[in-house]
Amino acid sequence: MHSEEKELLTAILTVSIVIGIILLYFIVSIIRQQKKFRQLSLEKIRAEISTLEKERKRIASDLHDEVGPLLSAVKIQINHLEPQDPEEKAMIDKSNRYIDDIISRMREISNNLLPNTLVRKGLRAAIAEFIGKMPAQSQPAIEFRCSIERRLDEVQEVNIYRLVQEIVHNSVKHSQAQRLVIDLQLQEERIRLATADDGVGFDYGEIAKRGGGLGLLNLQSRTEVMGGSFSFESGRGKGTKYLFEIPLAAHNTQNHDKSADSR
């Protein structure tokens, strides 16, 4: 081979190596940027969810600790009044019923914002209570299976409870299902939440075209901030299945104790 040909091959090889290194650099940079962007997105979602839950907790605490006692005090003052005639007595009785209704509704709102049972007894008891409070005549009939006996990390308990809430509400409002099964299991170092209903199902593509799917985004966001994976399977007339697999977080006993004391 002539020296000119060798030089040409060497030059081509050198240029190829340089181009390969440049391409590799750009590929690595793009991957790093994508990872950084994803991490920032997760941190933003985590902060938004944390702020939302803190605000819910604050409002629930205000309703429970301040507004509730105030309404009870008003009721006591009304009952100290001495009616002068049947009409005044009827007005006092009606006012008492109104106050009782307000207190009952306020407790319901407070419990929806942050269930007292979730704080005191944990995820299993809170989900069972939530399902038990569903109207007897409502559809679907819900079967809840759970192997988790111990307390989990406080943040995980809240997020998983919200996942179940979202799925149940969606099933009641949209699925037309007769039966919904919720299966919550602890498998070694991960939490597995699987649900299935026999409803009408949905086409995610159609929902996305209409600008919907917010519930699915909420499910995905809460799963991602826990470092878990989320998948679903559905179709017209085929029902809907959800699967969440979440790594078990460290159990924060101190936060549970403080929250229980405050309630």
ZIHU-V78551 format. One record per residue. N is the residue number from 1. D_CENTER is the distance of its C-alpha to the mean C-alpha in Angstrom with 2 decimals. Layout:
# ZIHU-V78551
n=<N N>
d_center=<D_CENTER D_CENTER>
This chain:
# ZIHU-V78551
n=<1 2 3 4 5 6 7 8 9 10 11 12 13 14 15 16 17 18 19 20 21 22 23 24 25 26 27 28 29 30 31 32 33 34 35 36 37 38 39 40 41 42 43 44 45 46 47 48 49 50 51 52 53 54 55 56 57 58 59 60 61 62 63 64 65 66 67 68 69 70 71 72 73 74 75 76 77 78 79 80 81 82 83 84 85 86 87 88 89 90 91 92 93 94 95 96 97 98 99 100 101 102 103 104 105 106 107 108 109 110 111 112 113 114 115 116 117 118 119 120 121 122 123 124 125 126 127 128 129 130 131 132 133 134 135 136 137 138 139 140 141 142 143 144 145 146 147 148 149 150 151 152 153 154 155 156 157 158 159 160 161 162 163 164 165 166 167 168 169 170 171 172 173 174 175 176 177 178 179 180 181 182 183 184 185 186 187 188 189 190 191 192 193 194 195 196 197 198 199 200 201 202 203 204 205 206 207 208 209 210 211 212 213 214 215 216 217 218 219 220 221 222 223 224 225 226 227 228 229 230 231 232 233 234 235 236 237 238 239 240 241 242 243 244 245 246 247 248 249 250 251 252 253 254 255 256 257 258 259 260 261 262 263>
d_center=<70.91 72.16 70.94 69.68 67.47 66.13 65.34 63.60 61.46 60.66 59.66 57.46 55.82 55.26 53.76 51.49 50.29 49.69 47.76 45.73 44.91 43.94 41.69 40.09 39.55 37.86 35.66 34.59 34.04 31.87 29.73 29.43 28.54 25.83 24.38 24.73 23.13 20.12 19.84 20.18 17.54 15.03 16.29 15.92 12.28 11.75 13.95 12.36 8.87 11.13 13.33 10.91 9.82 13.57 14.67 12.74 14.30 17.60 17.82 17.02 19.67 22.11 21.89 22.36 25.00 26.90 26.71 26.86 30.03 31.56 31.31 32.73 35.57 36.33 36.54 38.95 41.10 41.30 42.36 45.11 46.72 49.76 50.01 53.47 53.31 51.23 49.62 48.28 47.04 45.21 43.57 42.50 41.10 39.18 37.80 36.68 34.84 33.13 32.08 30.83 28.74 27.33 26.55 24.89 22.75 21.94 20.83 18.58 16.99 16.79 15.16 12.45 11.85 11.86 13.17 16.42 16.33 13.24 15.35 18.57 18.15 15.01 12.26 14.80 16.42 13.44 12.26 16.00 16.56 13.89 15.55 18.91 18.61 18.31 21.78 24.22 25.44 22.16 21.48 20.29 21.31 18.45 19.39 17.21 18.50 17.59 19.81 17.99 20.31 19.73 17.33 15.02 14.30 12.80 10.23 9.28 9.27 6.91 4.23 5.58 5.95 2.89 3.82 7.04 7.08 6.79 9.31 11.44 11.79 12.74 15.06 16.67 17.26 18.31 19.08 22.08 21.49 23.52 21.46 17.94 17.70 14.70 15.93 14.41 16.99 17.98 20.45 22.46 20.35 17.22 14.45 14.58 12.25 14.28 14.34 17.33 18.79 22.33 21.75 23.25 20.89 20.67 22.21 19.82 22.92 23.84 20.45 20.55 24.15 23.28 20.78 17.79 14.86 12.40 9.79 10.63 10.52 6.97 6.31 9.15 8.48 5.61 8.03 10.96 10.50 10.59 13.63 12.76 13.77 12.42 14.95 15.65 18.97 20.12 23.29 25.24 26.16 24.57 21.30 17.93 16.68 13.51 13.80 11.65 13.89 12.84 15.69 16.08 16.03 18.79 18.47 18.77 20.89 22.25 19.05 18.39 21.98 21.93 18.90 20.55 23.84 22.63 21.46>
